[in-house]
Every structure is written in C-alpha cells, then in structure tokens.
Amino acid sequence: MAKKHEFSKSDTIITVRVIPRAKKSEISKVFDDGTIKIRLTAPPVEGKANQALIKFLAEVFDISPSNIEIISGVKGRKKIVLVEGINEKTARVIIDEQMLGK
C-alpha cells in the first residue's frame, strides 16, 4: 500500500469514512464535502478492513484491486484513496448509481 504514483487525469482521489463490522458492505452516504461513507463487514483488525475496502471499491468501479491504493489513513476510519484508471467524473457517476441502487 505504499507504492509511489504519479497522478494522471485518468485517476481520481476519494475521501472515504469506513464503518467496519457492518451487516453488509455498501456505500451508505455521500457527505456534502464529498466524503463517501462505506460500511464494511470486515473488522478493523490486522488490515482486514483496508483489504475489504480495496476489494469492495474494485468491485464497485469494476477494476483490478491493484488499481486502488489507500494513500492516507491506513490506521484510521477516514482514508484518502487513489483510484487509478477512473476519472473523477466517472467515479461520481458510479458512486451515484450505487446510492440509487440501494
């Protein structure tokens, strides 16, 4: 999770607030500041919630988990996540679709 990356226009940075030990993994809310609240079934121990977050976001964006990197907040609930290969506009559309599909 500590690889170096040169940001490109085809990448996006998202701020995530993780809620571990939820009944199901889902995007539950988008705050006014753009932070995305994500509930995960994984517990916050030994990096399991971080691994679950990467896997969940890979499924949401339909990309490889290797294209997702937690660049800040590895040990906290609030995380900054780099999503490679998805621009910000596309990411927002996908997140909005996830919210509507609930």
C-alpha positions as CSV (number, residue, x, y, z in Angstrom):
1,M,0.0,0.0,0.0
2,A,3.0,2.3,0.0
3,K,3.8,2.5,-3.7
4,K,4.7,5.8,-5.4
5,H,2.3,7.1,-8.0
6,E,2.3,9.9,-10.5
7,F,-1.2,11.2,-10.7
8,S,-2.8,11.4,-14.1
9,K,-6.1,12.9,-15.4
10,S,-7.5,9.4,-15.6
11,D,-7.1,8.8,-11.9
12,T,-9.2,10.1,-9.0
13,I,-8.7,10.7,-5.3
14,I,-11.7,9.9,-3.0
15,T,-12.1,10.5,0.7
16,V,-13.7,7.6,2.5
17,R,-15.1,7.2,6.0
18,V,-15.1,3.5,6.8
19,I,-17.6,1.9,9.2
20,P,-16.3,-1.7,10.0
21,R,-18.3,-4.6,11.3
22,A,-21.5,-3.7,9.3
23,K,-24.2,-6.1,8.4
24,K,-23.3,-5.7,4.7
25,S,-20.7,-3.9,2.6
26,E,-22.2,-0.8,0.9
27,I,-21.9,2.8,0.1
28,S,-24.3,4.3,2.6
29,K,-23.9,8.1,2.2
30,V,-22.1,10.8,0.4
31,F,-21.5,13.8,2.6
32,D,-21.7,17.5,1.4
33,D,-17.9,17.7,1.4
34,G,-17.7,14.7,-1.0
35,T,-16.6,12.2,1.6
36,I,-18.1,8.7,1.0
37,K,-19.3,6.7,3.9
38,I,-18.7,3.0,3.3
39,R,-19.9,0.2,5.6
40,L,-17.8,-2.9,5.5
41,T,-18.5,-6.3,7.1
42,A,-14.8,-6.8,7.9
43,P,-13.4,-6.0,11.4
44,P,-10.8,-3.2,11.8
45,V,-8.0,-5.6,12.8
46,E,-4.8,-6.6,11.1
47,G,-5.7,-4.6,8.0
48,K,-8.8,-6.7,7.2
49,A,-11.0,-3.6,6.8
50,N,-8.4,-2.0,4.5
51,Q,-8.3,-5.1,2.4
52,A,-12.1,-5.3,2.3
53,L,-12.3,-1.6,1.3
54,I,-9.9,-2.2,-1.6
55,K,-11.8,-5.3,-2.7
56,F,-15.2,-3.5,-2.4
57,L,-14.1,-0.4,-4.3
58,A,-12.6,-2.7,-7.1
59,E,-16.0,-4.3,-7.4
60,V,-17.8,-1.0,-7.4
61,F,-15.6,0.5,-10.1
62,D,-15.1,-2.8,-12.0
63,I,-11.3,-2.6,-11.9
64,S,-8.5,-4.6,-10.5
65,P,-7.7,-4.2,-6.8
66,S,-4.2,-3.4,-7.8
67,N,-5.6,-0.1,-9.2
68,I,-6.7,1.0,-5.8
69,E,-4.4,2.4,-3.1
70,I,-5.0,3.8,0.3
71,I,-2.6,6.7,0.4
72,S,-3.6,8.1,3.8
73,G,-5.4,7.0,6.9
74,V,-4.4,3.3,6.8
75,K,-5.0,3.1,10.6
76,G,-8.0,5.4,10.9
77,R,-11.6,5.5,9.8
78,K,-11.0,8.4,7.4
79,K,-9.0,7.4,4.4
80,I,-7.7,9.0,1.2
81,V,-7.9,6.5,-1.6
82,L,-6.4,6.7,-5.1
83,V,-8.4,5.0,-7.8
84,E,-6.3,4.5,-11.0
85,G,-7.9,4.5,-14.4
86,I,-11.2,6.1,-13.3
87,N,-11.5,9.9,-13.7
88,E,-13.4,11.9,-11.0
89,K,-16.5,12.5,-13.2
90,T,-16.9,8.8,-13.9
91,A,-16.2,7.9,-10.3
92,R,-19.0,10.2,-9.1
93,V,-21.5,8.8,-11.6
94,I,-20.7,5.2,-10.5
95,I,-21.0,6.2,-6.8
96,D,-24.3,7.9,-7.5
97,E,-25.6,4.8,-9.3
98,Q,-24.6,2.7,-6.3
99,M,-26.5,5.1,-4.0
100,L,-29.6,4.9,-6.2
101,G,-29.4,1.1,-6.4
102,K,-29.8,0.7,-2.6
